[in-house]
Amino acid sequence: MTAPADFNDRMLSLGLARVSEAAALACADLIGRGDEKAADQAAVNAMREQLNMLAIKGVVVIGEGERDEAPMLYIGEEVGSGDGPGVDIALDPLEGTTLTAKAMPNALTVIAMAPRGTLLHAPDVYMDKLAIGPGYPKDVVSLDMSPRERVEALAKAKGCKPSDITVCILERPRHEEMIADVRATGAAIYMISDGDVAGVMHCAEPDLTGIDMYMGAGGAPEGVLGASALKCMGGQMWGRLLFRNDDEKGRAAKAGITDLDRVYSRDEMVTADVIIAATGVTNGSVVSGIKQRDTYVETETVLMRSKTGSLRRMIYRNPIR
């Protein structure tokens, strides 16, 4: 699906970069301070303020949670000036609240925008995710394969040994069997404590990150953001929603999802052109973190457009007054 004519992604993208920059800068003084909630709230407030300056009729489809759980940037919230194109917004004002509170790597702010009705309205449940970088045959790996089979299939497609493959996995007790299965192939594992949007993005630049594949269960909203990034950067991704109870199944029904076992490909999660911006909060392998100097504060933002496949890295230096 192509974007409608009024979705001028070229012009909207720079505004989106300002949104992610503002969210990152807002929580700069909270890095390493141990207060996850304060850092997240600061990022939310700044992101919402900047979004409302954009000439869009936006609806948050991936946000901080349901309306009764999140006072701002909740799912279904309308943002923007009310003028301009209708758009879907997927966001994580602070991807890695724990990383920020502990001053650990790979915390970032991230936001994606696409034409109205083209981003998967993923409920706030878990999603089983699998992602690889660009250049491979379609569906070379799948969620129906075991972790071992995925590593072996990717190694064959890459023309290397399984021991030459590196897999990114979120370090959680639920992944213990997966980790053991991957290690049994001889493959390396890049373990992350939080931030699986960045984990998915790592797959798109294996020459820089050394990571070939991402797998494991994490938040479904972050899955849509990861799919948005890969649609811009190249690569394949699949996701299947996971439900632990009837309440979570009810959330899916509320989001219009009827097939609870469906496997979504990248282009089924993001069905049209998308733009995405991510700004570093702490230093990471995707973007550098905030640098605070005597006279200025500096951020790095990566800005991507799926329409052109372009990736722009932007340094923003703001004088301290």
C-alpha positions in Angstrom: 0.0 0.0 0.0 1.3 3.4 -0.9 0.8 6.5 1.2 -1.9 9.0 0.3 -0.8 12.2 -1.4 -1.2 14.4 1.7 1.2 12.2 3.7 4.3 14.2 2.9 6.8 12.1 4.7 9.7 14.2 3.5 8.4 17.3 5.3 6.9 15.5 8.3 10.1 13.6 9.0 12.1 16.6 10.3 9.2 17.5 12.6 9.2 13.9 13.9 12.9 14.2 14.7 12.2 17.2 16.9 9.7 15.2 18.8 12.1 12.4 19.7 14.9 14.9 20.4 12.7 16.8 22.9 11.7 13.6 24.7 15.3 12.6 25.1 16.4 16.0 26.3 13.6 16.1 28.8 15.0 13.1 30.7 18.7 14.0 30.4 19.0 15.1 34.0 17.4 11.9 35.2 20.0 9.5 33.7 21.5 7.4 36.5 19.2 8.9 39.1 17.3 5.7 39.8 13.9 7.1 39.1 12.3 5.3 36.2 8.8 6.9 36.6 10.2 10.4 36.6 12.3 9.8 33.5 9.4 8.3 31.6 7.0 11.1 32.6 9.4 13.8 31.6 9.8 12.1 28.2 6.1 11.7 27.8 5.3 15.3 28.6 7.9 16.6 26.2 6.9 14.3 23.4 3.2 15.2 23.7 4.0 18.9 23.7 6.1 18.6 20.5 3.6 16.3 18.8 0.8 18.9 19.3 2.9 21.4 17.3 2.8 19.3 14.2 0.3 20.0 11.4 -1.3 16.5 11.6 -4.5 14.9 12.7 -2.8 12.1 14.6 -4.1 9.2 16.7 -1.8 7.3 19.1 -2.2 3.6 18.2 0.9 2.4 20.1 1.3 4.4 23.3 1.8 4.3 27.0 -1.2 2.1 27.6 -5.0 2.3 27.8 -6.6 5.6 28.7 -7.3 4.7 32.3 -3.7 3.6 32.8 -1.9 6.5 31.1 -2.8 10.2 31.6 -1.0 11.2 28.4 -0.1 9.6 25.1 -2.5 6.8 25.8 -3.8 4.5 23.1 -6.5 6.4 21.1 -5.3 9.9 22.2 -5.6 12.5 19.4 -2.4 14.5 18.9 -1.3 17.3 16.5 -2.8 20.6 15.6 -5.8 19.1 13.9 -4.8 20.4 10.5 -3.0 18.2 7.9 -3.1 14.5 7.1 -4.6 11.8 9.3 -1.8 9.7 10.7 -1.2 6.7 13.0 1.4 7.3 15.7 3.4 4.6 17.4 5.7 5.7 20.1 7.8 4.8 23.1 8.7 8.1 24.8 11.5 6.3 26.7 12.5 2.8 25.4 14.5 1.6 28.4 13.3 3.4 31.5 15.4 1.0 33.6 18.4 1.6 31.4 18.0 5.3 31.9 17.6 5.1 35.6 20.7 2.9 35.9 22.7 4.8 33.2 23.0 1.6 31.1 23.5 1.5 27.3 20.8 1.6 24.6 18.1 3.8 26.1 16.4 5.8 23.4 13.2 7.7 22.5 11.4 6.4 19.5 8.4 7.4 17.4 6.9 6.3 14.1 4.3 7.9 11.9 2.3 6.4 9.0 -1.0 7.2 7.2 -4.1 6.6 9.2 -5.1 3.0 9.5 -1.8 1.4 8.4 -0.1 0.5 11.7 -1.1 -2.6 13.6 -3.1 -1.6 16.6 -1.2 -4.1 18.8 -2.6 -4.4 22.4 -0.3 -4.1 25.3 0.5 -7.8 25.5 3.5 -9.9 24.7 4.6 -10.7 21.2 6.8 -13.6 20.0 9.3 -11.9 17.7 11.8 -12.9 15.1 13.8 -10.6 12.9 16.7 -10.8 10.5 18.6 -8.2 8.4 18.3 -7.5 4.6 19.6 -9.6 1.8 18.1 -13.0 2.5 15.4 -15.0 0.6 11.9 -14.4 1.8 10.8 -16.4 4.8 14.2 -18.1 5.1 13.4 -18.5 8.8 10.0 -18.6 10.6 8.3 -18.5 14.0 7.3 -22.1 13.5 10.9 -23.2 13.5 12.8 -24.1 16.7 15.6 -21.7 17.7 18.1 -24.2 16.5 16.4 -24.6 13.1 16.4 -20.8 12.7 20.1 -20.5 13.4 20.9 -23.4 11.0 18.6 -22.0 8.2 20.1 -18.5 8.5 23.7 -19.8 8.5 22.9 -21.9 5.3 21.4 -18.8 3.6 24.4 -16.7 4.7 26.9 -19.3 3.6 28.5 -19.7 6.9 28.6 -22.0 9.9 26.0 -21.8 12.7 28.9 -20.8 15.0 29.4 -17.7 12.9 25.8 -16.4 13.7 25.1 -14.0 16.5 21.6 -13.8 17.9 20.2 -11.0 20.1 17.9 -12.1 22.9 16.3 -10.3 25.8 17.6 -11.7 29.1 14.6 -13.1 30.8 13.8 -16.4 32.6 11.2 -17.2 29.9 14.0 -17.4 27.4 16.1 -20.0 29.2 15.2 -22.9 26.8 15.6 -20.7 23.8 19.1 -19.6 24.9 20.1 -23.2 25.5 18.8 -24.2 22.1 20.7 -21.4 20.3 23.9 -22.1 22.2 23.7 -25.8 21.3 24.3 -24.7 17.7 27.5 -23.0 18.6 26.0 -19.6 17.8 26.9 -16.5 19.9 24.3 -14.7 21.9 24.2 -10.9 22.4 22.1 -10.6 25.6 20.2 -7.4 26.4 18.6 -6.5 29.6 16.0 -4.1 28.1 15.2 -2.2 24.9 14.1 -4.7 22.3 13.3 -2.0 19.7 17.1 -1.4 19.5 17.6 -5.2 19.5 15.5 -5.6 16.4 17.2 -2.6 14.7 20.6 -4.2 15.3 19.7 -6.9 12.8 19.5 -4.3 10.0 23.2 -3.3 10.2 25.1 -6.6 10.9 28.3 -5.1 9.6 28.2 -2.5 12.3 26.6 -4.4 15.2 27.7 -8.0 14.4 24.1 -9.2 15.1 22.4 -11.4 12.5 19.0 -12.2 14.2 16.7 -11.2 17.0 14.3 -13.6 18.7 12.2 -13.8 21.8 9.0 -12.6 23.5 8.7 -8.9 24.4 6.1 -6.2 24.3 3.8 -6.2 21.2 3.8 -2.4 21.0 7.6 -2.5 20.7 7.2 -5.1 18.0 5.3 -2.6 15.8 8.0 0.0 16.4 10.7 -2.6 15.5 8.8 -3.5 12.3 8.6 0.2 11.4 12.3 0.5 11.7 13.0 -2.6 9.6 10.6 -1.4 6.9 12.9 1.6 6.6 16.3 -0.1 7.1 15.6 -3.4 5.3 15.1 -6.8 6.8 12.4 -9.3 7.7 10.3 -9.6 10.8 7.5 -11.7 12.1 5.4 -11.4 15.2 2.7 -13.5 17.0 0.7 -12.1 19.9 0.9 -14.0 23.1 -2.0 -14.0 25.7 -1.7 -15.0 29.3 -5.3 -14.5 30.4 -8.8 -13.5 29.3 -8.1 -9.9 30.1 -5.3 -9.8 27.5 -7.6 -11.5 25.0 -10.1 -8.8 25.7 -7.6 -6.2 24.9 -7.0 -7.8 21.5 -10.7 -7.8 20.8 -10.9 -4.1 21.7 -8.1 -3.5 19.2 -10.1 -5.3 16.5 -8.0 -8.5 16.5 -10.0 -11.7 16.0 -7.4 -14.2 14.9 -5.4 -14.7 18.1 -2.9 -17.1 16.5 -2.1 -15.1 13.4 1.6 -14.5 12.5 2.1 -11.0 11.3 4.9 -10.2 8.8 6.7 -6.9 8.9 4.5 -5.5 6.1 1.3 -6.7 7.8 2.3 -4.8 10.9 3.2 -1.7 8.9 1.1 -1.7 5.7 2.2 1.6 4.1 5.1 4.0 4.0 6.4 4.9 7.5 8.8 7.4 9.0 10.6 6.8 12.3 12.9 8.8 14.5 15.0 7.6 17.4 17.2 9.7 19.7 19.8 8.3 22.0 19.4 8.9 25.7 22.3 6.7 26.9 25.1 5.6 24.6 24.2 2.6 22.4 25.0 0.8 19.3 22.2 2.4 17.3 22.7 6.1 18.4 25.0 7.9 20.8 23.6 9.1 24.1 23.1 12.7 25.4 26.3 14.6 25.9 26.1 17.4 28.5 28.9 20.0 28.3 29.5 23.3 30.1 27.9 25.4 27.4 25.7 23.0 25.4 23.8 19.7 25.3 24.0 17.4 22.3 21.9 14.6 21.0 22.1 12.2 18.1 19.0 11.1 16.2 18.5 8.6 13.4 15.7 9.5 11.0 14.4 7.0 8.5 11.9 6.9 5.7 10.7 3.7 4.2 9.6 5.3 0.9 13.2 6.1 0.0 15.1 3.7 2.3 17.0 6.8 3.5 18.7 7.0 6.9 19.8 10.3 8.2 21.9 10.8 11.3 21.4 14.2 12.9 23.5 15.9 15.6 21.6 18.5 17.5 23.6 20.9 19.7 21.5 23.2 21.9 23.3 26.0 23.8 22.7 26.1 27.6 21.3 29.5 28.6 
